[in-house]
Structure formats: structure tokens, C-alpha cells
Amino acid sequence: MKKTLVLLAFILAAATSFANPPIGEKVLKQFAAVFPAVDDAKWFEGENHYDVYFEKDKVKYHIRYDLNGKIVSTRNYYSGDKLCAFLKAKVAEKYPGKSIFGVTEITNSEEMFYILNLEDKKTWTTVRVDAIGQITQLDKMTKSGN
């Protein structure tokens, strides 16, 4: 019985340390400066980067930092109602009758763009929208039963 408890304690400790590896001080300082009120962040260590995942104000964040604490890229997920009015208007103009179901906002050192999932009664449409409203259709699927 004691061996089983010791083994369980060891497994739990190992799993906890794996889920939240020790993060560099520079990275934590930069993160705290931008997101001071986040206390449920989940950290993962890569070969030359750290990834952090958390949710704030109904937005899911995935941020990648280099080992020196500089943000390499961000990927944010949110509902269509949080998309800026300018881009909503551009999408409504090109895809009338479709609603924006979900948004993935992607930013890196070279660009910022959005992947939008649009829907109507019969189809799902995936589009890429850049920050100035240029839209490229990536995929279109018919909903089953239609």
C-alpha cells in the first residue's frame, strides 16, 4: 500500500512538472507586463521557445515566446461578435447572408491575418482576411443533410 501511494505521488509530481515546466525569468516578466491578471496560464517548453495558453474575456490565447522573452507569434480564438466592425462589414459585403461563426487571429513578425469560419443554413465557408480587408476563400463545405 505504501509503495502504491509513493508511486502515485511520484507520477502526480512528474505530470505536474511536465505540464508547467520552469519558465525563464525574461519570458515571465514580459508575459506579466502584458497580461498582469492572468493566473491560469498553461506553459509548454519547446526546443527553442515557450508556448503559453490561457483564456481572458472570452478570447483563447496561444502565444509563442523565444527564450529571451520576445513574442514570436500569437494565435487568438474568439467568436465573430468580437471581430472589428471594419472586417465584419467587408465579410458581409462579399458573403451576404453568412454569419461569422469563429475567428482565428494570427500575428507574427511578417503579417497579421484572420481565418474566419462562416456559415449559413447550407454551407460552411472558410476565408482568410488580412488586416485591410482583402478576402481569400480557402474552403467551402456543404452541411450534411443539405
N, C-alpha and C positions, 0 to 999 in steps of 0.2 A: 504493500500500500504506500509506504514512504517513497519507494522508488518511482511509483507511478506519479505521485504528487510532484516529486522533484523533476521528473521528465516533463510533466505538463507545464510546470513553472518555467523550465528552460525553453520549451517550444514557444510559449507565450512571449517570453522576453526576446527571443530571437525574431519572432514575427513582428513585434512592436518596433524593434530597432531597424528591421528591414523596411517597414512601411514609412518610417520617418528617419532617414539617415542623418548623420551630423552635417549641418549645412554651414558653409563658410560664412564668416562674420561679415564680409563685404556684401554678400548676397542678402543676408538677413537685414542688414542696415538699409540697403536700397529698397527691399520689399516693405519694411516698416515705414519708410518715408512716404511711400506712395499709398500703402494700404494699412494705416495705423490701427484700424479697428477690426482687422481680420484675425480671428483666433482659431479657426477650424481648417487652416491650410494643410494640405497633404503634399509632402515633398518627396521627390524621387531624384536619385542621383544617376546621371549618365556618365559616360566616359570623360566628356569634357563640358558638361553642362548640368544644370539643375532644372527640374520642372516642378512647378507648383500648381495645384488645382484647388479652387475654392469657389464659393458662391457668395455673392453680395448683391442685394437689391434685385433679386430675380435674374441675375446675369451669372452664368457659369464661366469662370475664367480658367485658362490654361496659359501660363506664362513660362517662357524658357529664358533662363539666365546663363551667361557664360560664367566661368569660375571666378571672374573678377567682379561680379555683381552687375554687369551690364545686361539689359534686356536684349535678347536676340530676336524674339518673336512673341507675338500674342495671338491667341485664338479665343474669342469670346462667343458664347452661345446665348441667344435670347429670342424672345417672341417678336413677331412682326410689329407689334404696337410700340416697341422701343426704338425702331428704326427711325432715322431722322426724316422729317417731313419732305425734304427735297427728293430723297431717293424713293420714298413712298409714292410721290407724285410721278416720278419717272417710270416706275414699275406699273402704276395704274394706267398711265398713258399707253404703254406698249402692250400691256396684258390686262385689258379691261375685263372685269368680272372675276378676276382671280384674287384671292386673298393671300397675304404673306403669312405662312404657317410658322416658319422658323428662319432664323438668321444665324449665320456663322460669319463673324467679322475676323479677318485675318490681316495682321500687320507684321511687317518685318522691315529690315533696313532699306529694301528696294521698293516696296509698294504697300498699299492698303487696299483691300477689296472685300467684297461680301459675297457669300454664297447664300442665295435665297431659295427656300422651298416654297413654291406657290401651289395653290390648289383651287380647284373649282369642283363642281359636282362629279365630273367625269375624269379629270386628269390631275396628275402631279407634274409640275414642271420645275426643273432646277435651273437657275440662272446665276451668272457671275455678273456683279455690278461693281464698277470701280467708283472711286470717290467723287468723280464728276458726273456720274450717272450713265456711263456707257454700259449697255447691257448685252451680254452674250448668252444665248441659250445653250445649256450643257446637256440637258436630258429632258425627255418627256415620256411619261408612262400613263397608260390608261388604268384607272382603278378597276379592280376586279368587280365583276357583276355589271359592268357598263358596256 
